[in-house]
Amino acid sequence: MITYKVVLDERRAKADGKYPIMFRITFNRNTSNYSTGIAVNKEHWNAHAS
């Protein structure tokens, strides 16, 4: 079964203070992260809505 989650990668801040939005995909207990190419400020991210 495949599961996914949209997450804010707080480990990698860009120079302008924004954080990249990532897809975290799990398949057979193996997790992979894929970047969306979009970055937002931390205060604009709502973790409960994703």
mmCIF entry with sequence, helices, sheets and N, C-alpha, C, O atoms, coordinates in Angstrom:
data_MODEL
# 
_entry.id   MODEL 
# 
_entity.id                         1 
_entity.type                       polymer 
_entity.pdbx_number_of_molecules   1 
# 
_entity_poly.entity_id                      1 
_entity_poly.type                           'polypeptide(L)' 
_entity_poly.nstd_linkage                   no 
_entity_poly.nstd_monomer                   no 
_entity_poly.pdbx_seq_one_letter_code       MITYKVVLDERRAKADGKYPIMFRITFNRNTSNYSTGIAVNKEHWNAHAS 
_entity_poly.pdbx_seq_one_letter_code_can   MITYKVVLDERRAKADGKYPIMFRITFNRNTSNYSTGIAVNKEHWNAHAS 
_entity_poly.pdbx_strand_id                 A 
# 
loop_
_entity_poly_seq.entity_id 
_entity_poly_seq.num 
_entity_poly_seq.mon_id 
_entity_poly_seq.hetero 
1 1  MET n 
1 2  ILE n 
1 3  THR n 
1 4  TYR n 
1 5  LYS n 
1 6  VAL n 
1 7  VAL n 
1 8  LEU n 
1 9  ASP n 
1 10 GLU n 
1 11 ARG n 
1 12 ARG n 
1 13 ALA n 
1 14 LYS n 
1 15 ALA n 
1 16 ASP n 
1 17 GLY n 
1 18 LYS n 
1 19 TYR n 
1 20 PRO n 
1 21 ILE n 
1 22 MET n 
1 23 PHE n 
1 24 ARG n 
1 25 ILE n 
1 26 THR n 
1 27 PHE n 
1 28 ASN n 
1 29 ARG n 
1 30 ASN n 
1 31 THR n 
1 32 SER n 
1 33 ASN n 
1 34 TYR n 
1 35 SER n 
1 36 THR n 
1 37 GLY n 
1 38 ILE n 
1 39 ALA n 
1 40 VAL n 
1 41 ASN n 
1 42 LYS n 
1 43 GLU n 
1 44 HIS n 
1 45 TRP n 
1 46 ASN n 
1 47 ALA n 
1 48 HIS n 
1 49 ALA n 
1 50 SER n 
# 
_struct_asym.id          A 
_struct_asym.entity_id   1 
# 
_struct_conf.conf_type_id            HELX_P 
_struct_conf.id                      HELX_P1 
_struct_conf.pdbx_PDB_helix_id       AA1 
_struct_conf.beg_label_comp_id       LYS 
_struct_conf.beg_label_asym_id       A 
_struct_conf.beg_label_seq_id        42 
_struct_conf.pdbx_beg_PDB_ins_code   ? 
_struct_conf.end_label_comp_id       HIS 
_struct_conf.end_label_asym_id       A 
_struct_conf.end_label_seq_id        44 
_struct_conf.pdbx_end_PDB_ins_code   ? 
_struct_conf.beg_auth_comp_id        LYS 
_struct_conf.beg_auth_asym_id        A 
_struct_conf.beg_auth_seq_id         42 
_struct_conf.end_auth_comp_id        HIS 
_struct_conf.end_auth_asym_id        A 
_struct_conf.end_auth_seq_id         44 
_struct_conf.pdbx_PDB_helix_class    5 
_struct_conf.details                 ? 
_struct_conf.pdbx_PDB_helix_length   3 
# 
_struct_conf_type.id          HELX_P 
_struct_conf_type.criteria    ? 
_struct_conf_type.reference   ? 
# 
_struct_sheet.id               AA1 
_struct_sheet.type             ? 
_struct_sheet.number_strands   3 
_struct_sheet.details          ? 
# 
loop_
_struct_sheet_order.sheet_id 
_struct_sheet_order.range_id_1 
_struct_sheet_order.range_id_2 
_struct_sheet_order.offset 
_struct_sheet_order.sense 
AA1 1 2 ? anti-parallel 
AA1 2 3 ? anti-parallel 
# 
loop_
_struct_sheet_range.sheet_id 
_struct_sheet_range.id 
_struct_sheet_range.beg_label_comp_id 
_struct_sheet_range.beg_label_asym_id 
_struct_sheet_range.beg_label_seq_id 
_struct_sheet_range.pdbx_beg_PDB_ins_code 
_struct_sheet_range.end_label_comp_id 
_struct_sheet_range.end_label_asym_id 
_struct_sheet_range.end_label_seq_id 
_struct_sheet_range.pdbx_end_PDB_ins_code 
_struct_sheet_range.beg_auth_comp_id 
_struct_sheet_range.beg_auth_asym_id 
_struct_sheet_range.beg_auth_seq_id 
_struct_sheet_range.end_auth_comp_id 
_struct_sheet_range.end_auth_asym_id 
_struct_sheet_range.end_auth_seq_id 
AA1 1 ILE A 2  ? LEU A 8  ? ILE A 2  LEU A 8  
AA1 2 TYR A 19 ? PHE A 27 ? TYR A 19 PHE A 27 
AA1 3 ASN A 30 ? VAL A 40 ? ASN A 30 VAL A 40 
# 
loop_
_atom_site.group_PDB 
_atom_site.id 
_atom_site.type_symbol 
_atom_site.label_atom_id 
_atom_site.label_alt_id 
_atom_site.label_comp_id 
_atom_site.label_asym_id 
_atom_site.label_entity_id 
_atom_site.label_seq_id 
_atom_site.pdbx_PDB_ins_code 
_atom_site.Cartn_x 
_atom_site.Cartn_y 
_atom_site.Cartn_z 
_atom_site.occupancy 
_atom_site.B_iso_or_equiv 
_atom_site.pdbx_formal_charge 
_atom_site.auth_seq_id 
_atom_site.auth_comp_id 
_atom_site.auth_asym_id 
_atom_site.auth_atom_id 
_atom_site.pdbx_PDB_model_num 
ATOM 1   N N  . MET A 1 1  ? 0.831  -1.179 0.000  1.00 0.00 ? 1  MET A N  1 
ATOM 2   C CA . MET A 1 1  ? 0.000  0.000  0.000  1.00 0.00 ? 1  MET A CA 1 
ATOM 3   C C  . MET A 1 1  ? 0.877  1.244  0.000  1.00 0.00 ? 1  MET A C  1 
ATOM 4   O O  . MET A 1 1  ? 1.910  1.292  0.667  1.00 0.00 ? 1  MET A O  1 
ATOM 5   N N  . ILE A 1 2  ? 0.457  2.229  -0.744 1.00 0.00 ? 2  ILE A N  1 
ATOM 6   C CA . ILE A 1 2  ? 1.184  3.491  -0.836 1.00 0.00 ? 2  ILE A CA 1 
ATOM 7   C C  . ILE A 1 2  ? 0.448  4.542  -0.013 1.00 0.00 ? 2  ILE A C  1 
ATOM 8   O O  . ILE A 1 2  ? -0.769 4.691  -0.119 1.00 0.00 ? 2  ILE A O  1 
ATOM 9   N N  . THR A 1 3  ? 1.206  5.268  0.808  1.00 0.00 ? 3  THR A N  1 
ATOM 10  C CA . THR A 1 3  ? 0.648  6.407  1.531  1.00 0.00 ? 3  THR A CA 1 
ATOM 11  C C  . THR A 1 3  ? 1.498  7.623  1.219  1.00 0.00 ? 3  THR A C  1 
ATOM 12  O O  . THR A 1 3  ? 2.679  7.497  0.894  1.00 0.00 ? 3  THR A O  1 
ATOM 13  N N  . TYR A 1 4  ? 0.899  8.796  1.317  1.00 0.00 ? 4  TYR A N  1 
ATOM 14  C CA . TYR A 1 4  ? 1.642  10.027 1.068  1.00 0.00 ? 4  TYR A CA 1 
ATOM 15  C C  . TYR A 1 4  ? 1.211  11.100 2.050  1.00 0.00 ? 4  TYR A C  1 
ATOM 16  O O  . TYR A 1 4  ? 0.127  11.051 2.631  1.00 0.00 ? 4  TYR A O  1 
ATOM 17  N N  . LYS A 1 5  ? 2.094  12.063 2.213  1.00 0.00 ? 5  LYS A N  1 
ATOM 18  C CA . LYS A 1 5  ? 1.817  13.193 3.093  1.00 0.00 ? 5  LYS A CA 1 
ATOM 19  C C  . LYS A 1 5  ? 2.574  14.397 2.551  1.00 0.00 ? 5  LYS A C  1 
ATOM 20  O O  . LYS A 1 5  ? 3.717  14.275 2.111  1.00 0.00 ? 5  LYS A O  1 
ATOM 21  N N  . VAL A 1 6  ? 1.939  15.543 2.585  1.00 0.00 ? 6  VAL A N  1 
ATOM 22  C CA . VAL A 1 6  ? 2.582  16.794 2.185  1.00 0.00 ? 6  VAL A CA 1 
ATOM 23  C C  . VAL A 1 6  ? 3.141  17.429 3.447  1.00 0.00 ? 6  VAL A C  1 
ATOM 24  O O  . VAL A 1 6  ? 2.399  17.688 4.395  1.00 0.00 ? 6  VAL A O  1 
ATOM 25  N N  . VAL A 1 7  ? 4.456  17.684 3.465  1.00 0.00 ? 7  VAL A N  1 
ATOM 26  C CA . VAL A 1 7  ? 5.107  18.191 4.672  1.00 0.00 ? 7  VAL A CA 1 
ATOM 27  C C  . VAL A 1 7  ? 5.977  19.402 4.347  1.00 0.00 ? 7  VAL A C  1 
ATOM 28  O O  . VAL A 1 7  ? 6.398  19.598 3.207  1.00 0.00 ? 7  VAL A O  1 
ATOM 29  N N  . LEU A 1 8  ? 6.232  20.200 5.365  1.00 0.00 ? 8  LEU A N  1 
ATOM 30  C CA . LEU A 1 8  ? 7.157  21.323 5.283  1.00 0.00 ? 8  LEU A CA 1 
ATOM 31  C C  . LEU A 1 8  ? 8.505  20.831 5.802  1.00 0.00 ? 8  LEU A C  1 
ATOM 32  O O  . LEU A 1 8  ? 8.604  20.387 6.946  1.00 0.00 ? 8  LEU A O  1 
ATOM 33  N N  . ASP A 1 9  ? 9.532  20.907 4.975  1.00 0.00 ? 9  ASP A N  1 
ATOM 34  C CA . ASP A 1 9  ? 10.859 20.405 5.360  1.00 0.00 ? 9  ASP A CA 1 
ATOM 35  C C  . ASP A 1 9  ? 11.587 21.485 6.156  1.00 0.00 ? 9  ASP A C  1 
ATOM 36  O O  . ASP A 1 9  ? 12.264 22.344 5.590  1.00 0.00 ? 9  ASP A O  1 
ATOM 37  N N  . GLU A 1 10 ? 11.437 21.426 7.472  1.00 0.00 ? 10 GLU A N  1 
ATOM 38  C CA . GLU A 1 10 ? 12.026 22.448 8.338  1.00 0.00 ? 10 GLU A CA 1 
ATOM 39  C C  . GLU A 1 10 ? 13.531 22.260 8.532  1.00 0.00 ? 10 GLU A C  1 
ATOM 40  O O  . GLU A 1 10 ? 14.171 23.095 9.172  1.00 0.00 ? 10 GLU A O  1 
ATOM 41  N N  . ARG A 1 11 ? 14.098 21.205 8.005  1.00 0.00 ? 11 ARG A N  1 
ATOM 42  C CA . ARG A 1 11 ? 15.538 20.968 8.137  1.00 0.00 ? 11 ARG A CA 1 
ATOM 43  C C  . ARG A 1 11 ? 16.345 21.786 7.138  1.00 0.00 ? 11 ARG A C  1 
ATOM 44  O O  . ARG A 1 11 ? 17.539 22.006 7.342  1.00 0.00 ? 11 ARG A O  1 
ATOM 45  N N  . ARG A 1 12 ? 15.710 22.239 6.062  1.00 0.00 ? 12 ARG A N  1 
ATOM 46  C CA . ARG A 1 12 ? 16.430 22.906 4.984  1.00 0.00 ? 12 ARG A CA 1 
ATOM 47  C C  . ARG A 1 12 ? 15.850 24.287 4.700  1.00 0.00 ? 12 ARG A C  1 
ATOM 48  O O  . ARG A 1 12 ? 15.030 24.442 3.794  1.00 0.00 ? 12 ARG A O  1 
ATOM 49  N N  . ALA A 1 13 ? 16.262 25.274 5.455  1.00 0.00 ? 13 ALA A N  1 
ATOM 50  C CA . ALA A 1 13 ? 15.805 26.641 5.223  1.00 0.00 ? 13 ALA A CA 1 
ATOM 51  C C  . ALA A 1 13 ? 16.594 27.248 4.070  1.00 0.00 ? 13 ALA A C  1 
ATOM 52  O O  . ALA A 1 13 ? 17.805 27.056 3.963  1.00 0.00 ? 13 ALA A O  1 
ATOM 53  N N  . LYS A 1 14 ? 15.895 27.979 3.212  1.00 0.00 ? 14 LYS A N  1 
ATOM 54  C CA . LYS A 1 14 ? 16.560 28.680 2.120  1.00 0.00 ? 14 LYS A CA 1 
ATOM 55  C C  . LYS A 1 14 ? 17.113 30.006 2.634  1.00 0.00 ? 14 LYS A C  1 
ATOM 56  O O  . LYS A 1 14 ? 16.843 30.394 3.771  1.00 0.00 ? 14 LYS A O  1 
ATOM 57  N N  . ALA A 1 15 ? 17.872 30.687 1.812  1.00 0.00 ? 15 ALA A N  1 
ATOM 58  C CA . ALA A 1 15 ? 18.511 31.932 2.225  1.00 0.00 ? 15 ALA A CA 1 
ATOM 59  C C  . ALA A 1 15 ? 17.493 33.015 2.572  1.00 0.00 ? 15 ALA A C  1 
ATOM 60  O O  . ALA A 1 15 ? 17.778 33.884 3.396  1.00 0.00 ? 15 ALA A O  1 
ATOM 61  N N  . ASP A 1 16 ? 16.310 32.975 1.957  1.00 0.00 ? 16 ASP A N  1 
ATOM 62  C CA . ASP A 1 16 ? 15.295 33.993 2.232  1.00 0.00 ? 16 ASP A CA 1 
ATOM 63  C C  . ASP A 1 16 ? 14.381 33.614 3.399  1.00 0.00 ? 16 ASP A C  1 
ATOM 64  O O  . ASP A 1 16 ? 13.401 34.311 3.661  1.00 0.00 ? 16 ASP A O  1 
ATOM 65  N N  . GLY A 1 17 ? 14.688 32.519 4.103  1.00 0.00 ? 17 GLY A N  1 
ATOM 66  C CA . GLY A 1 17 ? 13.923 32.113 5.270  1.00 0.00 ? 17 GLY A CA 1 
ATOM 67  C C  . GLY A 1 17 ? 12.725 31.231 4.967  1.00 0.00 ? 17 GLY A C  1 
ATOM 68  O O  . GLY A 1 17 ? 11.942 30.917 5.864  1.00 0.00 ? 17 GLY A O  1 
ATOM 69  N N  . LYS A 1 18 ? 12.575 30.828 3.714  1.00 0.00 ? 18 LYS A N  1 
ATOM 70  C CA . LYS A 1 18 ? 11.464 29.962 3.337  1.00 0.00 ? 18 LYS A CA 1 
ATOM 71  C C  . LYS A 1 18 ? 11.887 28.499 3.418  1.00 0.00 ? 18 LYS A C  1 
ATOM 72  O O  . LYS A 1 18 ? 13.073 28.173 3.359  1.00 0.00 ? 18 LYS A O  1 
ATOM 73  N N  . TYR A 1 19 ? 10.893 27.628 3.556  1.00 0.00 ? 19 TYR A N  1 
ATOM 74  C CA . TYR A 1 19 ? 11.141 26.194 3.661  1.00 0.00 ? 19 TYR A CA 1 
ATOM 75  C C  . TYR A 1 19 ? 10.455 25.474 2.500  1.00 0.00 ? 19 TYR A C  1 
ATOM 76  O O  . TYR A 1 19 ? 9.349  25.852 2.116  1.00 0.00 ? 19 TYR A O  1 
ATOM 77  N N  . PRO A 1 20 ? 11.087 24.451 1.940  1.00 0.00 ? 20 PRO A N  1 
ATOM 78  C CA . PRO A 1 20 ? 10.477 23.741 0.811  1.00 0.00 ? 20 PRO A CA 1 
ATOM 79  C C  . PRO A 1 20 ? 9.323  22.838 1.248  1.00 0.00 ? 20 PRO A C  1 
ATOM 80  O O  . PRO A 1 20 ? 9.328  22.285 2.348  1.00 0.00 ? 20 PRO A O  1 
ATOM 81  N N  . ILE A 1 21 ? 8.342  22.706 0.366  1.00 0.00 ? 21 ILE A N  1 
ATOM 82  C CA . ILE A 1 21 ? 7.235  21.787 0.574  1.00 0.00 ? 21 ILE A CA 1 
ATOM 83  C C  . ILE A 1 21 ? 7.595  20.476 -0.112 1.00 0.00 ? 21 ILE A C  1 
ATOM 84  O O  . ILE A 1 21 ? 8.009  20.463 -1.272 1.00 0.00 ? 21 ILE A O  1 
ATOM 85  N N  . MET A 1 22 ? 7.433  19.371 0.620  1.00 0.00 ? 22 MET A N  1 
ATOM 86  C CA . MET A 1 22 ? 7.845  18.060 0.124  1.00 0.00 ? 22 MET A CA 1 
ATOM 87  C C  . MET A 1 22 ? 6.675  17.082 0.144  1.00 0.00 ? 22 MET A C  1 
ATOM 88  O O  . MET A 1 22 ? 5.741  17.231 0.932  1.00 0.00 ? 22 MET A O  1 
ATOM 89  N N  . PHE A 1 23 ? 6.737  16.078 -0.734 1.00 0.00 ? 23 PHE A N  1 
ATOM 90  C CA . PHE A 1 23 ? 5.859  14.918 -0.659 1.00 0.00 ? 23 PHE A CA 1 
ATOM 91  C C  . PHE A 1 23 ? 6.637  13.816 0.037  1.00 0.00 ? 23 PHE A C  1 
ATOM 92  O O  . PHE A 1 23 ? 7.751  13.494 -0.377 1.00 0.00 ? 23 PHE A O  1 
ATOM 93  N N  . ARG A 1 24 ? 6.077  13.235 1.077  1.00 0.00 ? 24 ARG A N  1 
ATOM 94  C CA . ARG A 1 24 ? 6.688  12.075 1.732  1.00 0.00 ? 24 ARG A CA 1 
ATOM 95  C C  . ARG A 1 24 ? 5.846  10.864 1.333  1.00 0.00 ? 24 ARG A C  1 
ATOM 96  O O  . ARG A 1 24 ? 4.686  10.745 1.728  1.00 0.00 ? 24 ARG A O  1 
ATOM 97  N N  . ILE A 1 25 ? 6.447  9.964  0.544  1.00 0.00 ? 25 ILE A N  1 
ATOM 98  C CA . ILE A 1 25 ? 5.744  8.800  0.016  1.00 0.00 ? 25 ILE A CA 1 
ATOM 99  C C  . ILE A 1 25 ? 6.307  7.549  0.663  1.00 0.00 ? 25 ILE A C  1 
ATOM 100 O O  . ILE A 1 25 ? 7.520  7.346  0.699  1.00 0.00 ? 25 ILE A O  1 
ATOM 101 N N  . THR A 1 26 ? 5.411  6.708  1.177  1.00 0.00 ? 26 THR A N  1 
ATOM 102 C CA . THR A 1 26 ? 5.802  5.462  1.819  1.00 0.00 ? 26 THR A CA 1 
ATOM 103 C C  . THR A 1 26 ? 5.228  4.291  1.026  1.00 0.00 ? 26 THR A C  1 
ATOM 104 O O  . THR A 1 26 ? 4.031  4.243  0.745  1.00 0.00 ? 26 THR A O  1 
ATOM 105 N N  . PHE A 1 27 ? 6.097  3.354  0.672  1.00 0.00 ? 27 PHE A N  1 
ATOM 106 C CA . PHE A 1 27 ? 5.708  2.153  -0.061 1.00 0.00 ? 27 PHE A CA 1 
ATOM 107 C C  . PHE A 1 27 ? 6.512  0.983  0.496  1.00 0.00 ? 27 PHE A C  1 
ATOM 108 O O  . PHE A 1 27 ? 7.743  1.014  0.483  1.00 0.00 ? 27 PHE A O  1 
ATOM 109 N N  . ASN A 1 28 ? 5.832  -0.033 0.978  1.00 0.00 ? 28 ASN A N  1 
ATOM 110 C CA . ASN A 1 28 ? 6.484  -1.199 1.586  1.00 0.00 ? 28 ASN A CA 1 
ATOM 111 C C  . ASN A 1 28 ? 7.451  -0.797 2.699  1.00 0.00 ? 28 ASN A C  1 
ATOM 112 O O  . ASN A 1 28 ? 8.559  -1.325 2.788  1.00 0.00 ? 28 ASN A O  1 
ATOM 113 N N  . ARG A 1 29 ? 7.031  0.123  3.529  1.00 0.00 ? 29 ARG A N  1 
ATOM 114 C CA . ARG A 1 29 ? 7.809  0.635  4.670  1.00 0.00 ? 29 ARG A CA 1 
ATOM 115 C C  . ARG A 1 29 ? 9.078  1.377  4.275  1.00 0.00 ? 29 ARG A C  1 
ATOM 116 O O  . ARG A 1 29 ? 9.923  1.635  5.133  1.00 0.00 ? 29 ARG A O  1 
ATOM 117 N N  . ASN A 1 30 ? 9.233  1.724  3.015  1.00 0.00 ? 30 ASN A N  1 
ATOM 118 C CA . ASN A 1 30 ? 10.349 2.538  2.545  1.00 0.00 ? 30 ASN A CA 1 
ATOM 119 C C  . ASN A 1 30 ? 9.828  3.941  2.268  1.00 0.00 ? 30 ASN A C  1 
ATOM 120 O O  . ASN A 1 30 ? 8.843  4.116  1.551  1.00 0.00 ? 30 ASN A O  1 
ATOM 121 N N  . THR A 1 31 ? 10.493 4.935  2.841  1.00 0.00 ? 31 THR A N  1 
ATOM 122 C CA . THR A 1 31 ? 10.043 6.320  2.720  1.00 0.00 ? 31 THR A CA 1 
ATOM 123 C C  . THR A 1 31 ? 10.962 7.083  1.781  1.00 0.00 ? 31 THR A C  1 
ATOM 124 O O  . THR A 1 31 ? 12.185 6.972  1.862  1.00 0.00 ? 31 THR A O  1 
ATOM 125 N N  . SER A 1 32 ? 10.351 7.865  0.882  1.00 0.00 ? 32 SER A N  1 
ATOM 126 C CA . SER A 1 32 ? 11.087 8.729  -0.033 1.00 0.00 ? 32 SER A CA 1 
ATOM 127 C C  . SER A 1 32 ? 10.493 10.119 0.035  1.00 0.00 ? 32 SER A C  1 
ATOM 128 O O  . SER A 1 32 ? 9.281  10.272 0.184  1.00 0.00 ? 32 SER A O  1 
ATOM 129 N N  . ASN A 1 33 ? 11.335 11.131 -0.074 1.00 0.00 ? 33 ASN A N  1 
ATOM 130 C CA . ASN A 1 33 ? 10.891 12.528 -0.073 1.00 0.00 ? 33 ASN A CA 1 
ATOM 131 C C  . ASN A 1 33 ? 11.139 13.126 -1.448 1.00 0.00 ? 33 ASN A C  1 
ATOM 132 O O  . ASN A 1 33 ? 12.208 12.950 -2.033 1.00 0.00 ? 33 ASN A O  1 
ATOM 133 N N  . TYR A 1 34 ? 10.136 13.836 -1.957 1.00 0.00 ? 34 TYR A N  1 
ATOM 134 C CA . TYR A 1 34 ? 10.241 14.474 -3.262 1.00 0.00 ? 34 TYR A CA 1 
ATOM 135 C C  . TYR A 1 34 ? 9.864  15.939 -3.122 1.00 0.00 ? 34 TYR A C  1 
ATOM 136 O O  . TYR A 1 34 ? 8.846  16.269 -2.512 1.00 0.00 ? 34 TYR A O  1 
ATOM 137 N N  . SER A 1 35 ? 10.673 16.805 -3.679 1.00 0.00 ? 35 SER A N  1 
ATOM 138 C CA . SER A 1 35 ? 10.427 18.234 -3.597 1.00 0.00 ? 35 SER A CA 1 
ATOM 139 C C  . SER A 1 35 ? 9.371  18.646 -4.615 1.00 0.00 ? 35 SER A C  1 
ATOM 140 O O  . SER A 1 35 ? 9.302  18.094 -5.713 1.00 0.00 ? 35 SER A O  1 
ATOM 141 N N  . THR A 1 36 ? 8.549  19.624 -4.239 1.00 0.00 ? 36 THR A N  1 
ATOM 142 C CA . THR A 1 36 ? 7.557  20.167 -5.157 1.00 0.00 ? 36 THR A CA 1 
ATOM 143 C C  . THR A 1 36 ? 8.097  21.371 -5.914 1.00 0.00 ? 36 THR A C  1 
ATOM 144 O O  . THR A 1 36 ? 7.511  21.798 -6.908 1.00 0.00 ? 36 THR A O  1 
ATOM 145 N N  . GLY A 1 37 ? 9.212  21.916 -5.445 1.00 0.00 ? 37 GLY A N  1 
ATOM 146 C CA . GLY A 1 37 ? 9.762  23.114 -6.058 1.00 0.00 ? 37 GLY A CA 1 
ATOM 147 C C  . GLY A 1 37 ? 9.131  24.393 -5.521 1.00 0.00 ? 37 GLY A C  1 
ATOM 148 O O  . GLY A 1 37 ? 9.411  25.485 -6.014 1.00 0.00 ? 37 GLY A O  1 
ATOM 149 N N  . ILE A 1 38 ? 8.284  24.254 -4.513 1.00 0.00 ? 38 ILE A N  1 
ATOM 150 C CA . ILE A 1 38 ? 7.595  25.399 -3.910 1.00 0.00 ? 38 ILE A CA 1 
ATOM 151 C C  . ILE A 1 38 ? 8.120  25.582 -2.487 1.00 0.00 ? 38 ILE A C  1 
ATOM 152 O O  . ILE A 1 38 ? 8.322  24.607 -1.764 1.00 0.00 ? 38 ILE A O  1 
ATOM 153 N N  . ALA A 1 39 ? 8.339  26.827 -2.093 1.00 0.00 ? 39 ALA A N  1 
ATOM 154 C CA . ALA A 1 39 ? 8.798  27.129 -0.737 1.00 0.00 ? 39 ALA A CA 1 
ATOM 155 C C  . ALA A 1 39 ? 7.910  28.215 -0.141 1.00 0.00 ? 39 ALA A C  1 
ATOM 156 O O  . ALA A 1 39 ? 7.485  29.135 -0.839 1.00 0.00 ? 39 ALA A O  1 
ATOM 157 N N  . VAL A 1 40 ? 7.636  28.098 1.156  1.00 0.00 ? 40 VAL A N  1 
ATOM 158 C CA . VAL A 1 40 ? 6.791  29.072 1.856  1.00 0.00 ? 40 VAL A CA 1 
ATOM 159 C C  . VAL A 1 40 ? 7.435  29.422 3.194  1.00 0.00 ? 40 VAL A C  1 
ATOM 160 O O  . VAL A 1 40 ? 8.311  28.712 3.689  1.00 0.00 ? 40 VAL A O  1 
ATOM 161 N N  . ASN A 1 41 ? 6.978  30.535 3.765  1.00 0.00 ? 41 ASN A N  1 
ATOM 162 C CA . ASN A 1 41 ? 7.407  30.901 5.106  1.00 0.00 ? 41 ASN A CA 1 
ATOM 163 C C  . ASN A 1 41 ? 6.738  29.971 6.112  1.00 0.00 ? 41 ASN A C  1 
ATOM 164 O O  . ASN A 1 41 ? 5.636  29.475 5.880  1.00 0.00 ? 41 ASN A O  1 
ATOM 165 N N  . LYS A 1 42 ? 7.411  29.746 7.217  1.00 0.00 ? 42 LYS A N  1 
ATOM 166 C CA . LYS A 1 42 ? 6.912  28.810 8.224  1.00 0.00 ? 42 LYS A CA 1 
ATOM 167 C C  . LYS A 1 42 ? 5.577  29.268 8.808  1.00 0.00 ? 42 LYS A C  1 
ATOM 168 O O  . LYS A 1 42 ? 4.724  28.433 9.110  1.00 0.00 ? 42 LYS A O  1 
ATOM 169 N N  . GLU A 1 43 ? 5.380  30.567 8.973  1.00 0.00 ? 43 GLU A N  1 
ATOM 170 C CA . GLU A 1 43 ? 4.135  31.046 9.565  1.00 0.00 ? 43 GLU A CA 1 
ATOM 171 C C  . GLU A 1 43 ? 2.939  30.926 8.606  1.00 0.00 ? 43 GLU A C  1 
ATOM 172 O O  . GLU A 1 43 ? 1.793  31.040 9.041  1.00 0.00 ? 43 GLU A O  1 
ATOM 173 N N  . HIS A 1 44 ? 3.190  30.699 7.322  1.00 0.00 ? 44 HIS A N  1 
ATOM 174 C CA . HIS A 1 44 ? 2.109  30.508 6.352  1.00 0.00 ? 44 HIS A CA 1 
ATOM 175 C C  . HIS A 1 44 ? 1.735  29.047 6.178  1.00 0.00 ? 44 HIS A C  1 
ATOM 176 O O  . HIS A 1 44 ? 0.800  28.746 5.436  1.00 0.00 ? 44 HIS A O  1 
ATOM 177 N N  . TRP A 1 45 ? 2.427  28.136 6.832  1.00 0.00 ? 45 TRP A N  1 
ATOM 178 C CA . TRP A 1 45 ? 2.166  26.705 6.704  1.00 0.00 ? 45 TRP A CA 1 
ATOM 179 C C  . TRP A 1 45 ? 1.193  26.247 7.795  1.00 0.00 ? 45 TRP A C  1 
ATOM 180 O O  . TRP A 1 45 ? 1.408  26.516 8.977  1.00 0.00 ? 45 TRP A O  1 
ATOM 181 N N  . ASN A 1 46 ? 0.138  25.562 7.398  1.00 0.00 ? 46 ASN A N  1 
ATOM 182 C CA . ASN A 1 46 ? -0.826 25.013 8.325  1.00 0.00 ? 46 ASN A CA 1 
ATOM 183 C C  . ASN A 1 46 ? -0.696 23.489 8.275  1.00 0.00 ? 46 ASN A C  1 
ATOM 184 O O  . ASN A 1 46 ? -1.197 22.859 7.344  1.00 0.00 ? 46 ASN A O  1 
ATOM 185 N N  . ALA A 1 47 ? -0.036 22.899 9.255  1.00 0.00 ? 47 ALA A N  1 
ATOM 186 C CA . ALA A 1 47 ? 0.240  21.466 9.259  1.00 0.00 ? 47 ALA A CA 1 
ATOM 187 C C  . ALA A 1 47 ? -1.034 20.639 9.389  1.00 0.00 ? 47 ALA A C  1 
ATOM 188 O O  . ALA A 1 47 ? -1.063 19.490 8.950  1.00 0.00 ? 47 ALA A O  1 
ATOM 189 N N  . HIS A 1 48 ? -2.076 21.190 9.975  1.00 0.00 ? 48 HIS A N  1 
ATOM 190 C CA . HIS A 1 48 ? -3.317 20.448 10.161 1.00 0.00 ? 48 HIS A CA 1 
ATOM 191 C C  . HIS A 1 48 ? -4.146 20.368 8.889  1.00 0.00 ? 48 HIS A C  1 
ATOM 192 O O  . HIS A 1 48 ? -5.005 19.495 8.767  1.00 0.00 ? 48 HIS A O  1 
ATOM 193 N N  . ALA A 1 49 ? -3.904 21.259 7.945  1.00 0.00 ? 49 ALA A N  1 
ATOM 194 C CA . ALA A 1 49 ? -4.683 21.261 6.711  1.00 0.00 ? 49 ALA A CA 1 
ATOM 195 C C  . ALA A 1 49 ? -4.132 20.302 5.670  1.00 0.00 ? 49 ALA A C  1 
ATOM 196 O O  . ALA A 1 49 ? -4.837 19.965 4.719  1.00 0.00 ? 49 ALA A O  1 
ATOM 197 N N  . SER A 1 50 ? -2.889 19.852 5.824  1.00 0.00 ? 50 SER A N  1 
ATOM 198 C CA . SER A 1 50 ? -2.292 18.979 4.800  1.00 0.00 ? 50 SER A CA 1 
ATOM 199 C C  . SER A 1 50 ? -2.597 17.529 5.035  1.00 0.00 ? 50 SER A C  1 
ATOM 200 O O  . SER A 1 50 ? -2.166 16.674 4.262  1.00 0.00 ? 50 SER A O  1 
# 
